[in-house]
């Protein structure tokens, strides 16, 4: 099964997104994990490769199964691990062979063209605490058929007295 790690940088009310040339859709920088690589290391490596910048404050925000279905059959399946970072060191590329990097207000995640499953997970990564889990079912043309979403939160810095 293919494993993908991506990383959404949220800094000063803006997000750094990549506009992919194939569909003119926006995505968080990321890509395929290498054999034996941790999801954390993959997210940071892919982000560095696609942006030429260093993310800080990196943490996991989502774990997803992506299912491509055709005529009621699963024809492809992969896992997506979404991370969020809150700081950046360096100046990102403007354009790479992967696409064009652009800063957008966080609110634009509601309206920019992207796969609807990406919209769900990037909005959660940008705005919510905790970790989201889910399965997205798509047609081969990436029309969302169904999504099944759960989330969890951890109590942080709770003091007992």
N, C-alpha and C positions, 0 to 999 in steps of 0.2 A: 504494500500500500504506500502510495506517495505521501510524504509529509512536507507541509509548507509552514514556514514561520514568517510572520510579518510584524512590523513595529510601527505604531502610530505615535508620532511625536506631537505632544500638546504643550505649547509654550506661549505664554503671554496672550492667551485667548485665540491662538491660531494653531492650525494643524499643517504638517508638511505631508503633501500627497503627491503621488506620481500619476500623471495622465498617460495611460497606455495608448499607443497609436492604433491598435487593432480595432477597438470599439469606441475610442475616445472616452473610456470609463476611467474613473479615479480609483486608486487603490493605495493602501499603506505600503511603503517599501518592504519588500520581502522576497522570499523565493524558497527553492527546494533545500531541504536539509541534506547534509552529507552523511554517509554511513558512519555510525558511531558518534555522531555529533549530538550534544544536548539541545533541547528546544531553545533554551536561553542563549547558548552560544550561536546557534543558527540565526536567531532573530538579530542579534548584534552584528554578526558577520555580514548577513545580507543587507542590513541597513547601511553599514559602512561601505560595502561594495557599490550600492546603488546611489548613495548620497555623498560619499567622501567626507562624512562628518561622524562624530562620536556621540552616541546617545548616553545620557545619564539618568538615574532614577528609574531604571528599567524594571518592570514587573509584569507578571502574567495577568492578562485580563480575560482570555477566552480560549476554550478548547472546543473545536467544532468538527463534525463529520459532514463532508460534502458528498452528496449522492446525485449522480446524473442518471436520470431514468428515461427510458424510451419504450413506449408501448407496454408500460407496466413492469419492465425489467430494469434492473440496475446494470448500466453499461460502463460506469466508472465510479470510483470512490476514492476520496483522499481525506486526510486530516489537516486541519488548519489550527495553528497555535498563534494567538494574537497577543502581543505585548504592547504596553504603553510606556513611554519615556516622558520625562517632564523637563529635561534640559538637554542642550545641544552644545557641543564644542566644535568649532570649525564652521566654515561656510559651505553649504551644500552646493553640489553641481546644479546648473540650471537645466541641463539636458544630458541624457546618456542614451546608449543604444536601447535601453529598456523603456524610456519615455521621458517626459518633461516633468521636472519637479517644480511644484508651486505651493506657496503658502496661501491658506484660505482661512477665513474666520471659522471657528469651531461650528457655529450654527449652520454653515454651508453643507455640513454632512447630511442635513435633512433634504437637500435639493440637488446636489451635484449628481451627474450621471454616474451610476455605479451599479454593480450587481446588488439586488435587494438584500441578500444575506450579508454582504459586506456592509451595507448601510446599518443593518441591525447590530452587527458586532462592533463596528467602529463607533457608533453612537454610544453603545454601552461602554466601550473602552474610554471614550472621551468624557463621559458624564457620570458614570456610576461607580460606586465602590464595590469591591468583591470581584468574583470571577463568574463569568457566564459560560454555560455549556449548551450545546445544541446540535441539532442535525438539520441541514438544509437539503431539500430535494429540488432539483432543477431539471429542466429539459436540456438536451444537448446544446440548445441556443442560449442557455442560461436564463430562461424565464423561470422565476421562482414558482414552484408548485405548492410547497408546504414548508413550514418551519416549526420545529419543536424546540423550545427554549426553556432552560432552567438557569437559576443563578444562586450563588451563595455569598455570604459575607462572613468575615471573621471579625471578632471583637479585637480591636487593637488598643494597646495601652490601657487596658482596663485595670483600675486600681481597686484592690480589696481593702476595706478598712474597718 
